[in-house]
């Protein structure tokens, strides 16, 4: 089986955008690939965060991933900072990464605008660490959203340059674009993101889920109940396509387009569909949260396996670089 690598930052909130854009696909990939999933806490250091909450956020995210269906009989889950070879390989790869390639990364430009008072060197070299994450395990496939595709292309370029200079070492990882693309937030405009304040948590209680959906944006051209809607322009309808049964989705499409369905009713129907889908995840997550030592044990096992894999790669890299 091909080896897949992917990671997610411990932001303290696993939301519907994460689930639809990444985690749901990870669960499906376990059937056909050898998967390595990582809580990328080193990447998280590049954005403002509260150190006192990092451990809890990391453990909670790991529990959430397991609750969503990451199966440790089929996949490996670990914490990035517990495998020091990630940072070691990132430094080595930075010596072979052209400065101009990093200047062209659009993610650096957009992230810099979001934190103008903290444009740090880590933000700039973020893609090199990302390349190290992938190449350290010689992963051949990487699931990413469109906003990360440029970073993965840089990872391929770094692998190519290293191989040309030092001999075949790393496979060039191929992109697995997530089918959903970017999931818009409650504002109906921006990508769902904690920094945008437009998220729905996976573990929202039913009343809070309904309250948030009630205030969510809909088709901007539907100003009155009598106006026919355009489901393709409505983020609420987009969420229905993921959480409601196909028959219900077609019914909603028809009734919205003909103004037979009020936006409020569409939202309340979505709340029911989402609760039906997410309630089992919320329940499993609560059970895992009650046993943090169990989560730590799972992560330690993942760490041990990844340290063994990473050590093999680094022994080869050191030999080819001529290091003692």
Secondary structure by P-SEA (a helix, b strand, c coil): cbbbbbbbcccccccaaaaaacaaaaaaaccccbbbbbccccccccccccccaaaaaaaaaaaaaaaaccccccbbbbbccccaaaaaaaaaaaaaccaaaaaacaaaaaaaaaccccccccccaaaaaaaaaaccccccbbbbcccaaaaaaaaaaaaaaaaacccccccccccccccccccccccccccccccccccccccccaaaaaaaaaacccccccccccccccccccaaaaaaaccccaaaaaaaaaaaaaccccaaaaaaaaaaaaaaacaaaaaaaaaaaacaaaaaaaaaaaaaaaaaaaaaaaaaaaaaaccc
